[in-house]
Amino acid sequence: MSISTTSGDVRCTAEIACWPVPAARAVEAYTRLPDWLVLTNAADRLVATRPLTGPHLDRIPPLGFAYLDLALYLLVFLVAGAWRMSMDPD
């Protein structure tokens, strides 16, 4: 099995790392995904060093759900990556 990197792969990785948070915030009101499953809400809980305040505090999940949310997203990306690697010819 060989691993090859193309410029498209590098660009996709950079885009995945840079733009999802503003994009997720922009469509947050339109999604059918429960608020506690939105990764940006879980990130707000996980990085908080002080008690959270604000008008939309009910969107922020409890700490346990934030860790569960992070684990679910990680699992989805790992499974998708494994599937993609299995599709590459040897």
C-alpha positions in Angstrom: 0.0 0.0 0.0 1.4 3.4 -0.9 0.3 6.8 0.3 0.4 9.5 -2.2 -0.3 13.2 -1.6 -1.5 15.5 -4.3 -2.0 19.2 -4.1 -5.7 18.7 -4.0 -5.3 16.6 -0.8 -3.2 19.3 0.8 -5.7 22.0 -0.1 -8.6 20.0 1.2 -6.8 19.4 4.5 -6.1 23.1 4.8 -9.7 24.0 4.1 -11.0 21.4 6.6 -8.8 23.0 9.2 -9.6 26.7 8.4 -13.2 27.3 7.4 -15.6 24.9 9.2 -16.2 27.0 12.3 -17.5 30.2 10.6 -19.4 28.0 8.1 -21.0 26.0 10.9 -22.0 29.1 12.7 -23.6 30.5 9.6 -25.8 27.5 9.0 -26.4 26.6 12.6 -29.9 27.9 12.7 -30.9 26.0 9.6 -29.6 22.5 10.5 -31.8 19.7 11.7 -28.9 18.4 13.8 -29.6 18.8 17.6 -27.7 21.8 19.1 -25.7 19.5 21.4 -24.3 17.6 18.4 -23.0 20.7 16.6 -19.2 20.5 16.9 -18.7 24.2 17.3 -21.0 24.2 20.4 -19.1 21.3 21.9 -15.8 23.2 21.2 -17.2 26.2 23.1 -17.7 23.9 26.1 -14.4 22.1 25.9 -12.3 25.3 25.7 -14.2 27.3 28.3 -12.1 28.3 31.3 -14.9 30.3 32.9 -18.6 29.7 33.3 -20.3 30.3 30.0 -22.8 33.2 29.6 -24.7 34.6 26.7 -28.1 34.6 25.0 -27.8 31.1 23.5 -26.4 29.2 26.5 -29.0 26.4 26.0 -27.1 25.4 22.8 -24.0 24.5 24.6 -23.9 20.8 25.7 -22.8 19.5 29.1 -19.2 18.5 29.4 -19.9 14.8 29.0 -21.9 15.3 25.8 -19.2 17.6 24.5 -16.6 14.8 24.9 -19.1 12.3 23.3 -19.6 14.7 20.4 -15.9 15.0 19.8 -15.5 11.2 19.9 -18.4 10.7 17.4 -16.9 13.2 15.0 -13.4 11.6 15.4 -14.9 8.1 14.7 -16.8 9.3 11.6 -13.6 10.9 10.2 -11.5 7.8 11.0 -14.1 5.5 9.4 -14.3 7.7 6.3 -10.5 7.8 6.1 -10.3 4.1 6.4 -12.9 3.6 3.7 -11.1 6.0 1.4 -7.8 4.2 1.9 -9.4 0.9 1.1 -10.6 2.4 -2.2 -7.0 3.2 -3.3 -5.4 0.7 -5.6 -2.3 -1.0 -4.3 
